[in-house]
């Protein structure tokens, strides 16, 4: 398999981005994008199509097993996990373009600063101030929400999310759903108020997040449950 890999490079947050193209002949059928990047970085003599030496490509990984979300990037314009994206699926195109997620500040090459995801969770008070137990009614929701990788793929495709905006997206409402269903009607009043302001008011219900989620989380189910607890049931109790 012969393929041209185009990688969007950027030395640091202040420098200008550029694309570097590498032409490779691949013999392994089950090679992933993550494996490819590791092989390129391991070859100190590799050069691009212009004959220039390819410097070490910055990208993140941890588990390489679709569990941590660290390797999220754009593959041919679509947010994917590098460890779960196989080159064989792009064989006919013969060209693969890798770029960092576009809605987050670039640190280097394919590495972005996703700190906003965790800052937003703190902002909506998504933490426990009292004990919360699992019951037969909320176990399924808690399990579903716990599968979130915090990779940011959902925010990349969300038409309503941007860094610094008032809408925090699925990366916030999924963890919030876990706490809201565990605490029920009588708890998490601050979380409910912040949820209404930063999630309920801004969500356009496009559910692009559901289609792109690498973990396959049932977004509409979690959204309807968290909306019911944080908004609708809160209205009816007054």
N, C-alpha and C positions, 0 to 999 in steps of 0.2 A: 504493500500500500504506500503510494507516494502522496504526500500532503504538504501544503504550504501553511505554516503556522504564523499568523500575524499577531504580534503581542504589543499591546499598548504599554509603552514604557514611560516612566516618570521618575526621575532621580529622587525627588523629595516634594513636599507640599508646595514649594515656591517655584520649582522649575516647570518648564513647558513640556507637555506630553508629546510623544511621537510614536510612530509604529515601526517595529522592527520585524522583518519577515525572515523566516527560516524554512528552508526546503529540506524535508526529511523523507527517507524511505523506511517505513516501519514494517517489521516482520511479525510482531506480536499482535494477534487478533484481539485480545482482550485488554489492550492497553487503555487506561483511563487518562483523562487530562492531567490528573494529579501525578500519575506515574510518568507521563511524558515530561512534565515540568521537572520532576526529580532527575530524570535521565539527562535532560538538557543541562541542568545545573551541575551534574556530576561530570560532564564532559568539558574540560578546561580548554579544549582546542576547537570547540564548535564555532562556526561562523555563519553569518546571515547570507542572504542571496547577493549582497553587494561585496562580500568577502571580508566584512568587518567582524571582529571578534565579539561574541555575545557575552556580555557581562552577566553576573549572577542575577537571576530574575527573582524579584521579591514577591512572595506569595505566602499565604498562611495555610497550615494544616496541623492537625493534632491526631485524630483517631484514624483517618483514612478509611473509615467504615460507616460513613453517613450517620454519625452520632453527635458530632460536635458543631457542625455548621461553619467552621472556621474557613473552609476553602471555597466559600461562595464567591462567584465571579460571573461576568457576562461571557457566555459562549455563543458566538454568532448572534450577539445582541439579546440573548435570553438568559435570565438569571438561573444559574445551575450550581450544583455542588461538583467541584472538580473530581472528587473521588467517586462520583456516581455518574459521570459522563464518559461514555465510551467512544473512542475514535471511530470504531466501525460504523457507528450511526451517521458519520459524516463522510464516509468513503466516497460516495458519489459526487459530493460537492468538491472534494479535493482541496478544500481550503477551510481553515479553522481560525477564527478571530477571537482572541482572548482579551478582555478588558476588565477593569475594576468596576464594581457596582457604581452606578452614576449618581446616586442620591446621597452619597457619603463623602466626606473629605478624603482625598487620596493621601496616604502616607508615603508609599513607594510602590511603583509598578502596579501590581494587582492587590495590594494591601490597602484597605480603607479603615478609617476610624469609625467604628460602629458604637462608640461610647454613648451616643444619643439614645440607643435602645434601653440602656440601663438607667440613664438619667431620667428618661420618661417614666420608667417604672417607679422610681423614687418620687417623682413629681406627683403621680397620681396616688401616692400612699399605698402602693401595692405590697404591703408587708403586714404581718400579723402583730396585733397588740393584745390578743387574747387567744386562748386555745381554740383550735378548730379540729373536729374529728370527722372521720369518714363514715358515711352511712350507706345503706343500700341505694339510697336515692342519688347520692353525689359521687359515688366511686367511679362510675364510667366517665363522668365529666372531668374529674380530677386526673384520671389516667390519660384521657385524650389531650388535655391541656398540657400535661407534663411532657408530652412528646415534642413540644416546640424546641427547635434548635437555636433560636435567636440568631439565625443566619442573615436575616434582612432581605431575603428573596421576595417576601410578601410586600415589603415596603417599596422595593424597586418597581413593581408593576402597579402599585396603588396610585390611582389618579388624584387622590386627595392628600397624600403624604408628601411633605418635603421637610428637610432638616430645619428646625426653627419655627415650624408651623404649629398651629394650635391642635391639629389632629394627629394623634399618636399611632394610629393604625393597628393592624392585627398583632404586631409584636408586643403590643400592650394589652389588647383586649383578651388575647388567649391566656396569658398568665393571670389577668384579673378575673376571668371566668372561673378559674380554679379556686380562688379565694372567695369570690362572691357566692358560689354554690356551696362551699364548705361552711361559711358563716351564716348564710341565709338571711332572713328578713331583719333580724335584730342586731346585726353586727356590721362592721366596716362602713360606718356612715360617711367618713371622710373619703374613702375609696369610691363610694357610690356617687358622691358629689363631683369628684374629679373625673370619674368615668363619664358622667353625663356631659361634662364640659369638653373633655379631650377625646372622647371616642364616639359617644352616641350622637352628638350634634354634628360631627364632621364626616361620619361614614355615609357614603353614597350608595352602599349596598351593591356595588358592582361585583363583589366577591371574586375579583381577579386574584386575590390572595389564596383562595381555595384551589384554583386551577394550577397555581405555580408552586404551592407548598411542597418541598421535597419529602416531608414527613407524611404527607397525605392527610393532614388534620382536617376534620370536618368543621370548617370555619363557620358556616351558616348555622349549624347546630349550637356551637358555643356562643355565637353572637346573639342568637335568639334567647338563650338561657340567661346570659349575663345582662342583656337589655331588660328582660322580664324582672330580674331581681333588683338591678340598680335603678331602673327608671319606672316601669309600669307598676310594679307592686309597691314601690315607694310612694307613687302618686295616690294610690287607692287607700293607703293606710291613714292619710290625713283627712 
